[in-house]
Amino acid sequence: FTYVRAGHDEPLYVRNDASTEFVGGKGRFLGLWRESTPTFERCQIAMAPGDTMVIYSDGVTDMRNMQGEPFGRDRMASLAKNIRIYDADRIARSIHSVVQSHRGPADAFDDFTLLVMRAE
């Protein structure tokens, strides 16, 4: 899997053995600054069968509940680890459902963008 981060939050890589890792890469937000040659780091990960990549906007991990507590990266990693055996669609729907349950009746103040890929 080859990717360029371009300023978004670090993708979450969940291996079939249940280990998780937020994978990095250098890059600035596209179109935010006027640079003649912005620098982006091209990253590659060799995904094995059963591995999952979760790519998301900060609106997912920043989603706050009524007490102002964000969903956070740790919850995201724990959730993805626990549901890693599902197919990509079910993982995405499960993450969406759990994050929305965390939010409860609080207003959503940011977007919710999520992409889940699973190696078969």
Long-range contacts (C-beta under 8 A, 24 or more apart in sequence): 1-44, 1-45, 1-46, 1-47, 1-53, 1-117, 1-119, 2-42, 2-43, 2-44, 3-42, 3-43, 3-44, 3-45, 3-55, 4-40, 4-41, 4-42, 4-43, 5-40, 5-41, 5-43, 6-30, 6-40, 7-32, 8-55, 8-57, 8-58, 9-56, 9-57, 9-58, 9-61, 9-73, 11-53, 11-54, 11-55, 11-56, 12-53, 12-54, 12-55, 12-56, 12-73, 12-76, 12-77, 12-80, 13-45, 13-47, 13-51, 13-52, 13-53, 13-54, 14-51, 14-52, 14-53, 14-54, 14-77, 14-80, 14-81, 14-84, 15-48, 15-50, 15-51, 16-48, 16-49, 16-50, 16-51, 16-84, 18-81, 18-84, 20-77, 20-80, 20-81, 22-73, 22-77, 47-117, 47-119, 48-119, 49-119, 49-120, 50-84, 50-118, 50-119, 50-120, 51-118, 51-119, 52-80, 52-84, 52-88, 52-91, 52-116, 52-117, 52-118, 52-119, 53-116, 53-117, 53-118, 54-80, 54-91, 54-95, 54-114, 54-115, 54-116, 55-114, 55-115, 55-116, 55-117, 56-95, 56-113, 56-114, 56-115, 57-110, 57-111, 57-112, 57-113, 57-114, 58-110, 59-108, 59-109, 59-110, 59-111, 59-112, 59-113, 60-95, 60-99, 60-112, 60-113, 60-114, 62-109, 62-110, 63-99, 63-100, 63-102, 63-103, 63-108, 63-110, 63-112, 64-103, 64-106, 64-109, 65-102, 65-103, 65-104, 65-106, 66-104, 66-105, 66-106, 71-99, 71-102, 71-103, 75-102, 87-118, 88-116, 88-117, 88-118, 89-116, 91-116, 91-118, 92-116
